[in-house]
Amino acid sequence: MKTDNYFIPSLFLIHSFEHELHNLFPDKETVFHLLGRYLFHPTNSVWGLISRYYEAYLSKADVKVGIQIRVFDTETGPFKHVLDQILSCTMKEGILPQINEQEPIINPSGKQKTVSVLMTSLSGGYFEEVRDLYWEHPTVTGDVIAVYQPSHEGHQQTEKQNHNRKAWAEMYLLSLTDKLVTSSWSTFGYVAQGLGNLKPWILYKPENRTAPDPPCRRAVSMEPCFHAPPFYDCKLRRGVDTGALVPHVKHCEDMSWGLKLVETK
């Protein structure tokens, strides 16, 4: 079987699989994490990309923040409303500190923390804006913010192996962060959060090129979203809400018709 959809949530709707799946995965929201850690092993060339970048830019930071940006638009961007949404989410949720636009230097009252921000995007524009913001202004906390982006390929090039190697390396690097912000509908972000055992803040999908308010929300589980779930009950011969059949399969935060596994404890 070959698919580009994460259909695991639908298996938990099949009654005959219930006992075996419970034995395999008693904690429902760890399914992708366990399978991913078992099955996804970077090749030596990809591991080289991961390890060199991590040691050079992330390993010495007190806090590591990942921001994964995927924009579904016919134009390449960067877009101001997306940048506004990223800054609104990260600052309102306390993921990144506010900046002080009045003072050129801030003396921290306690220990000064270093925060490494790893950004991934096909565009380099968002990285440049966030980097310059924290270079040109001190933070209100006195923390030092360093912003990095490994690549900016311009557009998706799935037919090129080197492009795919970089994408795999960046997903893995995002999984090594302490706090993660991801984009709605993005399988890139799903892989990172699942591998890293992270519940990300999900950026809502913008409509009409306007930054959503609120800009993001915290995921209820680290499981990916199944984008094309079944809606038909063969026994009843009618459509059903498959997000309301069992307590551990719910609709996704970023896609109202999608399904994801959640823990019910």
N, C-alpha and C positions, 0 to 999 in steps of 0.2 A: 504494500500500500504506500502511495506517495501523495502528500498533500502539503499545501502551504498554509493550512489552517490548524490551529490548536484545538482539536475536537474533543479533548479529554473530558470536558464538562458534560458532554452529551452521553458519555459512557456511564456516568453516575446516575443517569435517568433510566437506565435499563435494569429492571428489577432482578433479572437472573445474574447480573454481574455484581450485585450489591455486596454479598458476603465476601467474595474474593477481593474486591476493591477495598473494602474496609480492612481486611487483613493486611493488604499491601500498604495502604495509606490511611492509617487511623487518624492522622492529622491532615485534613483535606487540603489545606492551603499550602502544603509542602510538596505537592505532586510534581510540579515542574522543577522545583529546586532539587529534589532528589534525582529525578530523571536526568535533568540537565547536568548535574555534577557527575553522574555516572556515565553519561553518553557523550558529552561535549568535551573533548580534549584538544586544545590547540596544537597544531603541528609545531615543529621546532621553529620554523620561520615566523609564525604568528606569536609564539611564546617569546621570541626575541623582541618583537615589537612591543609586547606588553611589558616585559620585565625592564627593558631599557627605559621606556617612558615612565613607568612607575617609580623607578629608582631616581630618575633625574628630576621629576617634577612633583611627585605626590608623597613619597615615602616619609619625608621629614616634617610634613604638615601636622599641626595639632588636630585639625578638622579637615576632612576631605568632602567636598560637595560635588555632585554630578548634575549637570543640566543637559538633557537630551532634547534637541529641537528638531521637529519634523513638521514642515509646512506643506500642506496639500493645496498648492496653488499653481496655476499655469505659468505664472511669472516666477522668476528665481528669487526675488527679494535682495537684501533684507527689507522687512516691512516694519514700520514704526509701531504699529499696533501690537505686533508680536513682541518686540523689545519691551514695550510698556507692560505687556502682560507678564513677561518673565520677571521684570524688576518688581512689579506689584506683588506677584506671588512670593518671590523669595524674601522680600523685605517684610511683608505683612505676616508671613508665617514664621519669621525669625530664622530662616535658613541662612540668609546673608544679612549683615548689619546695615542700618541706615547710614547715609553719608552726612557729613557736616559741611554745609556749603558756606558757612560763615567764617570758620577758623582754618588757617592753613596747616596747623599742626595740633594734634590732640595727644595729651599725655595720659595714658591709661591709668586708672586708679589701682588696678590689680595687675596680674601677669598678662602680658601682651600675647595674644594667640596669633598663630599664623594659619590662615585658611587657604587651602589650594582648591580652586574651582576648575573642574574639568568640564569643558563644554564640547558637545559634538553636534555638528550640523553640516549639511552640504554647502552652506554659505559661511564665509568667514566674517560677515558683517556684524552679527550679534556678539560674537567674541570680542571684536574690536571695540564695540560700544561699551560693553561691560568692563573690559580691561581698562579703557581710558577713563571711565567713570571712577574706578577705584584708584587709579594713578593720580588723577587730577584733584581728588578730594579725600580727606581723611575720613575714617569711619567714626561714628559717635562713640563706639566702644574702645577705639584705639587699636582694634585688631588690624593686622596686615593681611590684605586680600591679594592673592596671586591668581591670575586667570590664564588658563591654557586651553589650546585646541589642537589636537594632533593633526587633523587634516581638514580640508574644505574642498571636496571634489567637484563642486558645482552642480552635478546632477547624478542620479543613480546610474551605475554602470555594471549591472549584474553579470554581464558577459565577460568582464575583465577580472581575472583571478587576483591581481594585486589590489584592486578596489575592494574585492570581497575579503581579502586578508586584513586590510585596514579596518573594514567595518566590524569584523569579528574581534579584532584587537580592541577596538573602541567599546564594543559592548562589554567585553570582559573588564576593561579598565573602569567603566561606569559601575560595574558590580562590586568593585573594591572600595567604593566611596562610603562615607558614613550617612550621608543624606542625599536623596536622589529626587530630582524633578524630571518628569517625563511628559511627552506629548500624547494627546489623545489619538487613538487608533493606530499607534505605532508599534509594530512588532519588534523593532529595534529596542525600544524602551522596555517592552515586556520581557525580552530575553535578559536584559541587564538586571531588572528588579528580581526576576526569578532566580538567576544564578547567585545574586548577592544576598538573598533572603531579606529583601528590603521592601517596605511598604512606601511607595513613592508618593509625592504630591503630583497629581495629574493636572496638566494645563488643559483647561476646557478648549474645545475646538472653536476658534473665532468664527463669527458669522458677519457677513457684509464688511469684512476688514475692520472690525471694531473689537477692541480688547474686551473680553467678557468680564462681568462683575457679578460674583467673585471670580478671580482669575484662575483659581485652581482649588482642588480639594484633595484630602488624604485618601489613599486607596484603603479599602477595608481588608484587602488581602494582597499578598504578593503574586498571586496567580495571574497568568495572562487571560485575556478576553477571547472567547470563541466568537468570531465575527459572523459566522453563517450557521447559527444553530437551527435545529428542526423546530417547526411550528405545528406539525401535524401529528395527531394521535391516531395511530393505525387501528387500534382497538375501538376507539370511539368514533373513528371516521370523521373527525372534525378538527379544526384548529384549536390549540390550547396555548396557554401562557406557560411555556416551559421553564420560566424563571420562578414559578410558584408551585412546582410539583414536589420538590424535596427541600428541606431547610438549608442544605449546604450547596445548592446551586442557585445563584441569584443573577439578576441583570447587572451588567457592568456599569461602572461610574462614567465611562467615556463613550459608551455606545449603548443606547437604551434597549436595543433589541438583542444585544450580545449576552453571552452567559459566561460566568466565571465561578470557580470554586471558592467557598468561604468557610471559615471555621465557625462552628455553632456553639462552642463552649460558653 
